[in-house]
Amino acid sequence: MKRTTWLAVVGLGEDGLEGLSPYAHFLIETADVLVGGERHLSKVSGGSQEQLAWGKNFDATLDEIETRRGKNVTILASGNPMYFGAGSVIARRFGPKEITVIPVPGAFSLAASRMGWSLPDAKTVTIHGRPLESLNLYLAPGQNLLILSRDGGSPQEVAALLTEKGFGQSRITVFEHMGGAEEKRIEGVAESWSYPRCADLNSIAVECIAGPTARPLTRLAGLPDDVFEHDGQLTKREVRAVTLAALAPLPHQTLWDLGAGAGSIAIEWLRSERWTRAVAVEQDSGRVALIARNAANLGVPGLKVVEGDIISVLDELGPAPDAIFVGGGVSDPGLLEACWAKLSFRGRLVVNAVTVEGEHRLLDFQSKHGGELTRISVERAEPVGKLSGFKPHRPVIQYACVKTESC
């Protein structure tokens, strides 16, 4: 056997060295430097190698590893290091050609096998280092969830969230120390969960069962208006669905929602695809807080919310976005031009206007850059005395354009 790279990442299970392949043993035994958390290093103790423990500053430890270039360095990680683990971060830092990764069955694979679930059919989620509210995105009748915990209090927190959302009848199974001699299985129902704390090393399986108060929400565009907390500044359901269709969310793409109001466009963009990103800009401080609450409630707490005037903060929003939605300030001088300049090549600009001045502004902008203009008219049935009648809402003029070399 021989090492093909100076840097290796070896996944460890709770069974420690016993669960490793011969080559994984070789990578550990021939290491000049072993890197890992205290739990992992304790499983391979006894050698004469230098040991480097992860500090609170992950990047600082990566810097320390960089100084050992030229030596054989082996990093010990949990399970499959490339699945919500450190492996992908290490690969981005050093490049995939410089590392050898040896995984073992991770928590998701082990939990799925114990539950008898098809792993591709379950939703795999982590609340380790991420907000608990991320789970709200995946609550649906009949959905199976596999969750990486933050600590021993996570199962109780998950049970409380499920109960609050009307999924209190859901069945919860907690696996402690999976794959090791201390493995333990704890089962219960969310609304009657009676275990205030489990072992810190645990994973959670949830069988989602919707109760009478549950309100499952689609991932498709056009959520009901009343799921958003708002003060009237909300892109209404029908217009929102058309707007999201024009913005065309794609994985790993970023949206700027400018003049975000209640944040509905950015939130539904994030809900549509797991790996999208979004920034919502709103100058009203009350609405900024409101957007954050909506994002958490609807399962996308990772939405970045920026408070400030649109023009003044554009330079602070990061790399060129793949899509920009302008929901307010359409008539402000220079706003559309500034957005167009920031938009990436082949990016989509979508603008909604409801005023005559806004309509004139869009007509002028279209004459210079092309694109499509659409008038969206919606009527909803409402009571008229003892009967019903259709009440028209204010028409919305929508501009949509893809940025190309010709414009």
C-alpha positions in Angstrom: 0.0 0.0 0.0 1.1 3.6 -0.5 -0.4 7.0 0.1 -1.4 8.8 -3.1 -1.9 12.2 -1.4 -0.3 14.0 1.5 -3.7 14.7 3.0 -6.4 12.1 3.9 -9.8 12.3 5.5 -10.9 9.1 7.2 -14.5 8.7 8.4 -14.9 7.0 11.8 -18.0 5.4 13.3 -18.8 4.7 16.9 -17.1 1.3 16.4 -13.8 3.1 15.9 -10.9 1.3 14.3 -12.8 -2.0 14.1 -15.1 -0.6 11.4 -12.3 0.6 9.1 -11.0 -0.9 5.9 -7.3 -2.0 5.7 -6.5 1.1 3.6 -8.1 3.4 6.2 -6.0 1.7 8.9 -2.9 2.3 6.7 -3.7 6.0 6.3 -4.0 6.4 10.1 -0.9 4.3 10.9 1.3 6.1 8.3 0.2 9.6 9.4 2.8 12.0 10.7 0.0 14.2 12.0 -3.5 13.1 13.1 -6.2 15.8 13.1 -9.7 15.5 14.7 -12.0 16.2 17.5 -11.3 14.8 21.0 -13.8 12.0 20.5 -12.2 10.8 17.3 -8.6 11.2 18.5 -9.4 9.1 21.6 -10.4 6.2 19.4 -6.9 6.0 17.8 -4.8 7.0 20.8 -1.6 5.2 21.6 0.5 6.2 18.5 3.5 8.4 18.4 2.1 10.8 15.8 1.6 14.5 16.4 -2.1 15.1 17.2 -3.9 18.3 16.3 -7.4 18.9 17.7 -10.0 21.0 16.0 -10.3 24.4 17.7 -13.3 26.7 17.9 -12.0 28.5 14.8 -12.3 25.9 12.0 -10.4 28.0 9.5 -7.5 28.5 11.9 -7.1 24.7 12.2 -7.1 24.5 8.4 -4.3 27.0 8.4 -2.4 24.8 10.9 -2.9 21.8 8.5 -1.5 23.9 5.7 1.8 24.4 7.6 2.2 20.6 7.7 2.2 20.3 3.9 4.9 17.9 3.0 4.1 15.6 5.9 1.5 12.8 5.9 -1.6 14.3 7.5 -4.8 12.3 8.2 -8.0 14.0 9.4 -10.5 11.9 11.4 -14.1 12.8 10.8 -17.6 11.4 11.5 -19.1 8.7 9.2 -19.3 10.0 5.6 -17.2 13.2 5.7 -18.8 14.4 2.4 -22.4 14.4 3.8 -23.0 17.4 6.0 -19.4 16.8 7.2 -16.0 18.5 7.1 -14.9 16.8 3.9 -16.4 19.2 1.5 -14.9 22.2 3.4 -11.5 20.6 3.3 -11.8 19.8 -0.4 -12.7 23.4 -1.2 -9.7 24.6 0.8 -7.0 22.2 -0.5 -8.6 21.0 -3.8 -9.9 17.5 -4.5 -6.7 16.3 -6.1 -4.8 16.8 -2.8 -7.0 14.7 -0.6 -8.0 11.1 -0.2 -11.4 10.6 1.4 -12.4 7.2 3.0 -16.0 7.2 4.2 -17.8 4.7 6.4 -21.6 4.5 6.8 -22.8 7.8 8.3 -25.7 8.6 10.6 -28.2 8.8 7.7 -27.3 5.4 6.3 -27.3 3.8 9.7 -30.6 5.3 10.8 -32.3 4.5 7.5 -31.2 0.9 7.8 -32.5 0.6 11.4 -35.9 2.2 10.4 -36.2 0.1 7.2 -36.5 3.2 5.1 -35.3 3.8 1.6 -32.6 6.5 2.1 -33.4 8.4 -1.2 -37.1 8.6 -0.2 -36.4 10.3 3.2 -35.5 13.9 3.7 -32.1 14.3 5.3 -31.7 17.4 7.4 -29.2 18.7 9.9 -29.8 21.1 12.8 -26.2 20.8 13.9 -25.0 24.4 13.5 -28.3 25.4 11.7 -31.6 26.7 13.0 -34.2 24.3 14.3 -36.8 26.2 12.1 -35.1 24.6 9.0 -37.3 21.6 9.7 -40.5 23.6 8.9 -39.7 23.3 5.2 -40.0 19.5 5.2 -43.2 18.9 7.3 -45.7 17.1 5.2 -48.1 14.1 5.8 -46.3 10.8 5.3 -42.8 12.4 5.0 -39.9 10.6 6.7 -37.2 12.8 8.1 -33.7 11.9 9.2 -32.1 14.6 11.3 -28.6 15.2 12.6 -28.9 16.6 16.1 -27.0 19.5 17.6 -26.9 17.9 21.1 -28.9 15.9 23.7 -31.7 18.5 23.9 -32.4 18.4 20.1 -35.0 15.5 20.3 -37.2 17.5 22.8 -36.9 20.6 20.7 -37.9 18.7 17.5 -40.9 17.2 19.4 -42.0 20.7 20.6 -41.7 22.1 17.0 -43.7 19.2 15.5 -46.4 19.7 18.2 -46.6 23.4 17.6 -47.0 22.9 13.8 -49.9 20.4 14.3 -47.7 17.3 13.7 -47.9 16.2 17.3 -48.9 12.7 16.4 -45.7 12.1 14.5 -43.5 9.2 15.7 -40.0 10.0 16.8 -37.1 7.5 17.1 -33.8 8.7 18.6 -30.6 6.7 18.0 -27.8 7.2 20.5 -24.2 6.3 19.7 -25.2 4.4 16.6 -22.8 1.6 15.6 -21.1 1.5 18.9 -21.3 -0.7 22.0 -23.5 2.0 23.8 -26.1 2.2 21.0 -29.6 2.8 22.3 -32.9 3.4 20.7 -35.6 5.7 22.2 -39.1 5.9 20.7 -42.1 8.1 21.4 -44.7 10.5 20.0 -44.0 14.1 19.6 -46.9 15.5 21.6 -46.1 13.2 24.6 -42.3 13.1 24.3 -41.0 12.5 27.8 -37.3 12.5 27.4 -35.9 16.0 28.4 -32.4 15.0 27.3 -30.7 12.3 25.4 -27.1 11.5 24.8 -25.4 14.4 23.0 -24.4 12.0 20.1 -27.7 11.2 18.6 -29.7 11.2 15.4 -33.4 11.5 15.0 -35.9 9.8 12.7 -39.4 11.3 12.3 -42.5 9.8 10.7 -44.6 12.9 10.0 -48.3 12.5 10.8 -50.5 15.5 10.3 -53.1 16.3 13.0 -56.3 18.3 12.5 -54.5 21.6 13.2 -51.6 21.0 10.8 -51.4 23.1 7.7 -49.1 21.4 5.2 -47.7 23.8 2.6 -46.7 23.1 -1.0 -43.2 23.8 -2.2 -44.6 25.2 -5.5 -45.0 29.0 -5.9 -48.1 30.8 -4.7 -48.6 30.1 -1.0 -51.8 31.5 0.6 -51.4 35.1 1.5 -52.4 34.4 5.2 -49.3 32.3 5.8 -47.3 35.5 5.7 -47.3 38.0 8.5 -47.6 41.4 6.8 -48.7 45.0 7.1 -50.3 45.1 3.6 -47.0 45.2 1.7 -47.3 41.7 0.2 -47.1 40.5 -3.3 -50.5 38.7 -3.6 -50.7 35.0 -4.2 -51.6 34.9 -7.9 -49.1 37.7 -8.8 -46.5 36.0 -6.7 -46.9 32.7 -8.6 -46.4 34.5 -11.9 -43.5 36.4 -10.6 -41.7 33.3 -9.3 -42.3 31.6 -12.7 -40.5 34.6 -14.4 -37.6 34.5 -11.9 -37.2 30.8 -12.6 -35.3 29.6 -9.5 -32.5 27.1 -10.1 -30.2 25.2 -7.7 -27.2 27.2 -6.4 -28.5 30.5 -7.8 -29.0 33.7 -5.9 -31.9 36.2 -5.8 -32.0 39.8 -4.7 -35.5 40.7 -3.5 -35.4 44.5 -3.4 -38.1 46.4 -1.6 -39.0 43.0 0.0 -42.1 44.1 2.0 -43.0 40.8 3.8 -40.3 38.9 2.0 -42.7 36.6 0.2 -40.8 36.5 -3.1 -37.4 35.7 -1.5 -39.0 33.1 0.8 -40.8 31.2 -1.9 -37.6 31.4 -4.1 -35.7 29.6 -1.2 -38.5 27.1 -0.7 -38.5 26.1 -4.3 -35.0 24.6 -4.4 -32.9 23.3 -1.5 -29.6 24.9 -2.6 -30.8 28.4 -3.7 -29.7 31.6 -1.9 -31.5 34.9 -1.4 -31.0 38.4 0.0 -34.0 40.5 0.9 -33.6 44.3 1.1 -36.1 46.4 3.1 -35.7 49.9 4.5 -38.5 49.7 7.1 -37.0 48.2 10.3 -40.4 46.8 11.4 -40.6 44.9 8.1 -37.1 43.7 8.4 -38.0 41.9 11.6 -41.2 40.7 10.0 -39.3 39.1 7.1 -37.1 37.2 9.5 -40.1 35.8 11.3 -41.8 34.8 8.1 -38.6 33.1 6.8 -38.2 31.0 10.0 -41.9 30.1 10.1 -41.8 28.9 6.5 -38.6 26.9 6.9 -36.0 29.1 5.3 -34.3 30.9 8.3 -31.1 31.2 6.1 -32.6 34.1 4.2 -30.3 37.1 4.5 -32.2 40.3 5.4 -30.5 43.7 4.8 -32.0 46.9 6.2 -31.5 50.0 4.1 -32.3 52.0 1.0 -31.9 49.9 -2.1 -29.5 52.1 -4.0 -27.3 52.7 -1.0 -26.8 49.0 -0.2 -26.5 47.4 -3.6 -22.7 47.4 -3.4 -22.9 45.5 -0.1 -25.0 42.5 -1.2 -22.2 40.3 -2.6 -21.4 38.8 -6.0 -23.6 39.4 -9.0 -27.0 37.7 -8.5 -28.7 35.3 -11.0 -32.0 37.0 -10.5 -33.3 40.4 -9.2 -36.9 41.2 -8.2 -37.8 44.8 -7.7 -41.1 45.1 -5.8 -40.8 48.7 -4.6 -39.2 51.9 -5.6 -39.6 51.3 -9.4 -39.9 55.0 -10.1 -36.8 55.9 -8.2 -34.3 57.5 -10.6 -31.4 55.2 -11.6 -32.7 52.1 -9.7 -33.4 49.9 -12.6 -30.2 50.8 -14.3 -28.2 50.1 -11.1 -29.9 46.7 -10.9 -29.2 45.9 -14.5 -25.6 46.7 -14.0 -25.3 44.4 -11.0 -27.2 41.5 -12.7 -25.0 38.6 -13.9 -24.9 37.6 -17.6 -28.0 35.6 -18.4 -29.6 36.8 -15.2 -33.3 37.6 -14.9 -34.7 40.9 -13.9 -38.3 41.0 -12.9 -40.1 44.2 -11.9 -43.7 44.7 -10.7 -45.4 48.1 -10.8 -48.9 49.2 -9.9 -48.7 53.0 -10.5 -48.9 55.0 -13.8 -45.5 56.4 -13.1 -44.1 52.9 -12.6 -45.7 51.8 -15.8 -44.1 54.7 -17.8 -40.7 53.8 -16.2 -41.0 50.2 -17.3 -42.0 51.2 -20.8 -38.9 53.4 -21.1 -36.6 50.7 -19.7 -38.0 48.1 -22.1 -37.3 50.4 -25.1 -33.6 50.3 -24.2 -33.2 46.7 -23.0 -36.0 44.7 -24.5 -37.9 42.2 -22.4 -41.5 41.5 -22.0 -44.3 43.5 -20.4 -47.4 41.7 -19.0 -50.5 43.1 -17.3 -51.7 40.8 -14.6 -55.3 41.3 -13.5 -56.9 39.3 -10.7 -60.5 39.2 -9.5 -61.6 37.3 -6.3 -65.1 36.4 -5.3 -66.2 38.3 -2.2 -69.6 38.6 -0.4 -72.0 41.2 -1.8 -74.8 41.3 0.7 -76.2 37.7 0.8 -74.6 36.9 -2.5 -71.2 37.0 -4.0 -69.4 38.9 -6.7 -66.0 39.3 -8.2 -63.9 42.2 -6.9 -61.0 43.2 -9.1 -57.6 43.9 -7.6 -55.3 46.6 -8.8 -53.7 45.4 -12.0 -49.9 44.8 -11.9 -47.6 45.6 -14.7 -44.8 43.1 -14.8 -41.5 43.5 -16.7 -39.3 40.5 -17.3 -36.0 40.3 -19.2 -32.9 38.1 -19.4 -29.6 39.9 -19.6 -27.7 39.0 -22.8 -24.8 40.5 -24.8 -27.3 42.2 -27.0 -28.9 44.2 -24.2 
